[in-house]
Amino acid sequence: MISFIDLKSQQALIRSNIDKRFAEIMDNTRFIMGQEVTELESQLSEFCGSKHTLTCSNGTDALVLALMLKGVGPGDAVIVPAFTFVATAEAVAVLGATPVFADVLPDTFTLDPESAQQAIAVARDEGLSPKGIIPVGLFGQPADMDMLKAVANAEDLWVLDDAAQSFGATYKGATAGNLADISTTSFFPAKPLGCYGDGGAVFTNSDEDFEILQSLRVHGQGKHKYENVCLGMTGRLDTLQAAVLLEKLKIFPDEIQARQRIAKRYKQGLQEACYTPVIMNNCQSTWAIYTVKVDPAVRFNLLEHLKAKGIPTGIYYPIPLHQQKAYKHYPCASEHLPVCEALSHEVLSLPMHAYLDEESQDQVIQAFCESVQQAKRSAA
Ligand SMILES: Cc1ncc(COP(=O)(O)O)c(C=O)c1O
């Protein structure tokens, strides 16, 4: 059976090492802030080139911690794409600030710099104070950071890269985690680098910011445990999760390469049948999710045919954030965000993980091409 994401094959490779690490932690009982946590933080910094890594409870808290560090609150606006997982906007909104939704580009599905610029103007018109932009490395590919940084710099805003899906990707020779003023990621199990529960991280090159983030992660702690210097949260990563990630990080570079090979074969096999993903020059995706665009008139039928052939699929995302009940009262760059709205009806994601063998890839490709033909015939 083909899995959408296969965590079992990967586990078989690293299980005995993880078991050993777990046994040690069970013996020493350092479940919170054990040495694995600091070891992981230094290895993650080395991996992505960021001076500091602060691991934390999940990718949403990572965003919240980064936004707390930036002092975001009521009256502030933060520009976010409307085509992303909800956490990107939620982290802004829970702090009382206003997410302002911008459109994405039709080829890469990442934040459109022009629309971001418009969103800044809209925020000002509404009497808000624009503070920053959060590009998202959607489906594994970083946004066009140079273009977005140019917009941000001209407006004196910061850039927070939400690399929950793109950690490990590269953009013009730099690695995601180190592409912006501050970056965050998620270690949710299905992510390219995932643990066995919830986890996340914040990345920064600033010593001062790292010190503040360390305090925010533990209730705004001061010099000692029972001194509180600011509002914070309980946001630590468990030692057991750090142990899992230390083992997974060892095989992560090879897994990223395996994903490149699979994406290449998928493109060759699928490009006649649908719009396959576009990756910018000088950029490498981590292929967190392999998402194609299809004719919305046949998408439902196509999904049914693929299901009947045993091919698991996903729709990321069926409703853009500016049309969600909880978010539709927030401002948008323009009355409509046409690309986000169109994509929600066009996208379809196929199985993608580093252990998808060639036989399974061919099965997916064949089933997809056949299903497109079947769906088109029934639509005609
Ligand atoms: C783009 C993006 N941002 C943030 C998050 C939040 O991460 P977590 O689920 O670890 O809180 C996710 C997770 O799916 C995500 O895809």
The ligand as a Tripos MOL2 file, in Angstrom:
@<TRIPOS>MOLECULE
LIG
   16    16     1     0     0
SMALL
NO_CHARGES

@<TRIPOS>ATOM
      1 C1          3.2470   26.8600    7.2610 C.3       1 LIG1
      2 C2          3.0600   26.3530    8.6670 C.ar      1 LIG1
      3 N1          3.2360   27.1960    9.6930 N.ar      1 LIG1
      4 C3          3.0910   26.7940   10.9600 C.ar      1 LIG1
      5 C4          2.7370   25.5000   11.2760 C.ar      1 LIG1
      6 C5          2.4990   25.1330   12.6990 C.3       1 LIG1
      7 O1          3.2820   24.0950   13.1670 O.3       1 LIG1
      8 P1          2.7670   23.1590   14.3730 P.3       1 LIG1
      9 O2          1.7270   22.2540   13.8340 O.co2     1 LIG1
     10 O3          4.0170   22.4480   14.8020 O.co2     1 LIG1
     11 O4          2.2530   24.0720   15.4340 O.co2     1 LIG1
     12 C6          2.5610   24.5780   10.2340 C.ar      1 LIG1
     13 C7          2.1880   23.1750   10.5420 C.2       1 LIG1
     14 O5          1.4980   22.5120    9.8650 O.2       1 LIG1
     15 C8          2.7100   25.0160    8.8900 C.ar      1 LIG1
     16 O6          2.5230   24.1900    7.8660 O.3       1 LIG1
@<TRIPOS>BOND
     1     1     2 1
     2     2     3 ar
     3     2    15 ar
     4     3     4 ar
     5     4     5 ar
     6     5     6 1
     7     5    12 ar
     8     6     7 1
     9     7     8 1
    10     8     9 2
    11     8    10 1
    12     8    11 1
    13    12    13 1
    14    12    15 ar
    15    13    14 2
    16    15    16 1
@<TRIPOS>SUBSTRUCTURE
     1 LIG1         1 GROUP 0 **** ****
